[in-house]
Amino acid sequence: MKQQCTLTVLCENSVAGPFGLIGEHGWAIHADIFGRSILFDTGQGQGILPNSRLLNIDLKNLDTIVLSHGHYDHTSGLPDVLRECGEIDVYGHEDCLIDRYWTKDNDSREIGIRFKRSYLNSLGARFRFIREFTEIFDGIYLTGEVPRVTPFEPVDPNMKVPGPDGSMTQDELLDDQSMIIDTDQGLTIVLGCAHAGLVNILTHVAEHLPDRPIHTVVGGTHLGFAEKQQFDATMEALDRFAIKRLGAGHCTGLANAARLFNHLGDKYFFSAVGTRIGCGIQK
């Protein structure tokens, strides 16, 4: 018997229901994929445990954890999850553990992962670092590093990392990666923040799985920081990919989320905490 795929949003900036869920600036989504229990990101740490309990998601029996990238709003719930599930593989890019900062004018703040690798290891994290497009389970893939090929999806100039001499240099966010699920409906792509660029990500996935249509995209799009030129070019690309559903949230921003809804109509949905998405069955 072929098994189903269901996604449940556990952490996001807004809440869809039921009562008692916690919204936070962050992202985490649970994937029940063909009998595999996968947690993709862990939010900012406030909502991951209470929300999972209210939504009847058992974090004690996870098969693996995936980190989309190393920002605090995607990784700060990791210790709490590790205390629930114990020793487990944690997939990510090696850069997800580096120090990171957001700087603008005279303002600067730390935005990287808040925990040392040794501490996370002590809680049971077995890090599995990847750079290439990788199949982690049958029909479940991670993008690895995403080539930047579009001329309109720049890296956020306010995001910095310490250089060898201690000065701040541009953070290229090479660790930004997404998860792909191949189902009978087509591909479902789970984004973190899409720092690599939404269209770059879709292009990368299409190159590696060229015979498979992209059905659903869900997660943060980073379009909340996009200028009109980038937003319009992104909409043109989405039309070319003929995506059937887009569930944007987190770093998409309210204004551009409204524009997405206006452009996509019934193809668009808000991926707030409590949202459940059926993705079909095994291909």
C-alpha positions as CSV (number, residue, x, y, z in Angstrom):
1,M,0.0,0.0,0.0
2,K,1.4,3.4,-1.0
3,Q,1.7,5.9,1.8
4,Q,0.6,9.5,2.0
5,C,2.5,12.7,2.6
6,T,1.2,15.3,5.0
7,L,2.9,18.5,6.1
8,T,2.0,20.4,9.3
9,V,3.3,23.9,10.1
10,L,4.6,24.0,13.7
11,C,6.3,27.4,13.9
12,E,5.5,30.6,11.9
13,N,4.8,34.2,12.4
14,S,1.0,33.8,12.4
15,V,-1.5,31.2,13.7
16,A,-4.3,29.6,11.8
17,G,-5.7,27.4,14.7
18,P,-6.7,25.7,16.8
19,F,-6.8,27.8,20.0
20,G,-3.7,27.8,22.1
21,L,-1.1,27.7,19.4
22,I,1.9,30.1,19.6
23,G,3.0,32.3,16.8
24,E,6.6,33.5,16.6
25,H,9.1,35.0,14.1
26,G,10.4,31.7,12.9
27,W,9.7,28.5,10.8
28,A,9.3,24.8,11.4
29,I,7.3,22.3,9.6
30,H,6.7,18.6,10.3
31,A,6.6,16.2,7.4
32,D,5.0,12.7,7.6
33,I,6.3,11.4,4.3
34,F,5.6,7.9,3.3
35,G,5.9,6.7,6.9
36,R,9.0,8.8,7.6
37,S,8.7,11.5,10.3
38,I,10.9,14.5,9.4
39,L,11.2,17.8,11.2
40,F,12.3,20.7,8.9
41,D,13.7,23.5,11.0
42,T,12.8,24.2,14.6
43,G,11.7,27.8,14.9
44,Q,12.8,30.4,17.5
45,G,12.3,28.0,20.4
46,Q,9.0,29.2,21.9
47,G,6.4,27.3,20.0
48,I,8.0,24.1,18.8
49,L,7.1,21.9,21.8
50,P,3.6,23.3,22.8
51,N,2.5,23.6,19.2
52,S,3.6,20.0,18.3
53,R,1.6,18.7,21.3
54,L,-1.5,20.7,20.4
55,L,-1.3,19.4,16.8
56,N,-0.6,15.8,17.9
57,I,2.8,15.7,16.3
58,D,5.1,13.2,18.2
59,L,8.6,14.6,18.2
60,K,9.9,11.6,20.2
61,N,9.8,9.4,17.1
62,L,11.4,11.5,14.5
63,D,13.5,9.8,11.8
64,T,15.6,12.8,11.0
65,I,15.9,16.6,11.4
66,V,16.7,19.0,8.6
67,L,18.1,22.5,9.1
68,S,17.4,24.8,6.1
69,H,20.2,27.2,7.2
70,G,21.8,28.6,10.4
71,H,19.7,31.5,11.5
72,Y,18.3,31.7,15.0
73,D,14.7,31.7,13.9
74,H,15.1,28.3,12.3
75,T,17.4,26.6,14.8
76,S,16.7,27.8,18.3
77,G,14.2,25.1,19.1
78,L,16.8,22.4,18.3
79,P,17.9,21.6,21.9
80,D,14.3,21.2,23.0
81,V,13.6,18.8,20.1
82,L,16.8,16.8,20.8
83,R,15.7,16.4,24.4
84,E,12.5,14.9,23.1
85,C,13.8,12.6,20.4
86,G,17.4,11.8,21.6
87,E,20.2,10.8,19.3
88,I,19.3,11.5,15.7
89,D,20.8,12.5,12.3
90,V,20.6,16.3,11.7
91,Y,21.0,17.2,8.0
92,G,22.4,20.6,7.0
93,H,25.3,22.5,5.5
94,E,28.4,23.0,7.5
95,D,28.0,26.7,7.4
96,C,24.8,26.5,9.5
97,L,27.0,26.6,12.6
98,I,29.0,29.7,11.8
99,D,28.6,33.1,13.5
100,R,26.3,35.5,11.6
101,Y,25.2,39.1,12.0
102,W,22.7,41.6,10.6
103,T,24.0,45.1,10.2
104,K,22.5,48.3,8.8
105,D,23.7,51.8,9.4
106,N,24.9,51.8,13.0
107,D,22.8,48.9,14.1
108,S,24.1,45.3,14.4
109,R,22.8,42.2,16.0
110,E,23.6,38.5,16.1
111,I,21.3,36.3,14.0
112,G,23.2,33.0,13.8
113,I,22.6,29.7,15.6
114,R,22.7,30.2,19.3
115,F,24.4,26.9,20.3
116,K,27.8,25.3,19.9
117,R,28.1,22.1,18.0
118,S,29.6,20.4,21.0
119,Y,26.5,21.2,23.1
120,L,24.1,20.0,20.4
121,N,26.2,16.8,20.0
122,S,25.8,16.2,23.7
123,L,22.1,16.3,23.3
124,G,22.2,13.6,20.6
125,A,22.7,15.6,17.3
126,R,24.6,13.6,14.7
127,F,25.3,16.2,12.1
128,R,25.3,15.1,8.4
129,F,26.7,17.9,6.4
130,I,25.9,18.0,2.6
131,R,26.7,20.4,-0.2
132,E,25.3,18.5,-3.2
133,F,21.8,17.6,-4.2
134,T,21.2,14.5,-2.1
135,E,18.5,11.9,-1.7
136,I,18.2,11.3,2.1
137,F,15.3,8.7,1.8
138,D,13.5,7.2,-1.1
139,G,11.8,10.0,-2.9
140,I,13.0,12.7,-0.4
141,Y,15.8,15.0,-1.4
142,L,17.7,18.0,-0.2
143,T,19.0,20.7,-2.6
144,G,22.4,21.2,-1.0
145,E,24.0,24.4,-2.2
146,V,21.9,26.3,-4.8
147,P,23.7,28.0,-7.7
148,R,22.8,31.7,-8.0
149,V,21.8,32.0,-11.7
150,T,19.2,34.7,-11.8
151,P,20.2,38.4,-12.2
152,F,17.4,39.6,-10.0
153,E,17.8,37.7,-6.7
154,P,20.6,39.4,-4.8
155,V,22.0,38.2,-1.5
156,D,20.8,40.4,1.4
157,P,23.5,43.0,1.8
158,N,22.8,43.5,5.5
159,M,23.7,39.9,6.4
160,K,27.4,39.6,7.4
161,V,29.9,37.1,8.7
162,P,33.2,37.8,10.5
163,G,36.2,37.6,8.1
164,P,39.6,36.2,9.0
165,D,40.8,39.6,10.2
166,G,37.7,40.1,12.3
167,S,36.0,42.6,9.8
168,M,32.5,41.9,8.6
169,T,32.1,40.5,5.1
170,Q,29.1,39.6,3.0
171,D,27.3,36.4,4.1
172,E,26.7,34.5,0.9
173,L,24.3,32.1,2.7
174,L,25.6,29.1,0.9
175,D,23.9,26.9,3.5
176,D,20.4,27.8,2.4
177,Q,18.7,24.6,1.2
178,S,15.2,23.2,0.7
179,M,13.6,19.7,0.8
180,I,11.9,18.0,-2.1
181,I,9.3,15.3,-1.9
182,D,8.4,13.3,-5.0
183,T,4.7,12.2,-5.0
184,D,2.1,11.1,-7.5
185,Q,1.0,14.7,-7.9
186,G,4.5,16.0,-8.7
187,L,7.1,17.6,-6.5
188,T,6.5,19.4,-3.2
189,I,9.3,21.8,-2.3
190,V,9.7,22.8,1.4
191,L,11.6,26.1,1.7
192,G,13.3,27.6,4.7
193,C,13.8,31.2,3.9
194,A,14.8,30.9,0.3
195,H,17.9,33.1,0.8
196,A,19.3,31.5,-2.3
197,G,16.4,33.0,-4.3
198,L,13.1,31.3,-4.9
199,V,13.6,31.1,-8.7
200,N,17.2,29.9,-8.2
201,I,15.8,27.1,-6.0
202,L,13.1,26.1,-8.5
203,T,15.6,26.1,-11.3
204,H,18.0,23.9,-9.4
205,V,15.3,21.4,-8.5
206,A,14.1,21.3,-12.1
207,E,17.6,20.6,-13.4
208,H,18.0,17.6,-11.0
209,L,14.5,16.2,-11.5
210,P,13.8,17.4,-15.0
211,D,10.9,15.0,-15.7
212,R,8.9,15.9,-12.7
213,P,6.4,18.9,-12.5
214,I,6.5,21.1,-9.4
215,H,3.1,20.9,-7.7
216,T,3.5,22.6,-4.3
217,V,5.9,25.1,-2.8
218,V,5.6,25.9,0.9
219,G,7.7,28.0,3.3
220,G,9.5,31.3,3.5
221,T,10.2,33.0,0.2
222,H,12.3,36.0,1.5
223,L,10.2,38.2,-0.8
224,G,9.4,40.5,2.1
225,F,12.7,42.2,1.2
226,A,12.2,42.2,-2.6
227,E,12.0,45.3,-4.7
228,K,9.3,45.6,-7.4
229,Q,11.6,44.4,-10.2
230,Q,12.5,41.2,-8.3
231,F,8.9,40.6,-7.3
232,D,7.6,41.0,-10.9
233,A,10.4,38.7,-12.3
234,T,9.6,36.1,-9.7
235,M,5.9,36.1,-10.6
236,E,6.8,35.6,-14.3
237,A,9.0,32.7,-13.3
238,L,6.3,31.1,-11.2
239,D,3.9,31.3,-14.1
240,R,6.5,29.5,-16.3
241,F,7.0,26.7,-13.7
242,A,3.2,26.3,-13.6
243,I,3.1,25.6,-9.9
244,K,-0.3,24.4,-8.6
245,R,0.0,25.6,-5.0
246,L,2.2,28.1,-3.2
247,G,1.9,28.4,0.6
248,A,4.2,31.3,1.5
249,G,4.9,32.6,5.0
250,H,7.5,33.7,7.5
251,C,9.9,36.0,5.6
252,T,7.5,36.6,2.8
253,G,6.1,39.8,4.4
254,L,2.5,40.8,4.7
255,A,2.5,43.2,1.7
256,N,4.1,40.8,-0.7
257,A,2.0,37.9,0.6
258,A,-1.1,39.9,-0.4
259,R,0.5,40.5,-3.8
260,L,1.1,36.8,-4.2
261,F,-2.5,36.1,-3.3
262,N,-3.6,38.7,-5.8
263,H,-1.5,37.2,-8.6
264,L,-2.0,33.5,-7.9
265,G,-5.6,33.5,-6.6
266,D,-6.8,30.1,-5.5
267,K,-3.3,28.6,-6.0
268,Y,-2.1,30.6,-2.9
269,F,-2.6,29.8,0.7
270,F,-1.1,31.2,4.0
271,S,1.2,28.7,5.8
272,A,0.4,29.8,9.3
273,V,0.9,27.6,12.4
274,G,-1.7,24.8,12.4
275,T,-1.9,24.5,8.6
276,R,-1.9,21.0,7.2
277,I,-1.0,20.3,3.6
278,G,-1.7,17.0,1.9
279,C,0.9,16.3,-0.8
280,G,-0.3,13.1,-2.3
281,I,1.1,9.6,-2.1
282,Q,4.2,7.8,-3.2
283,K,4.9,8.1,-6.9
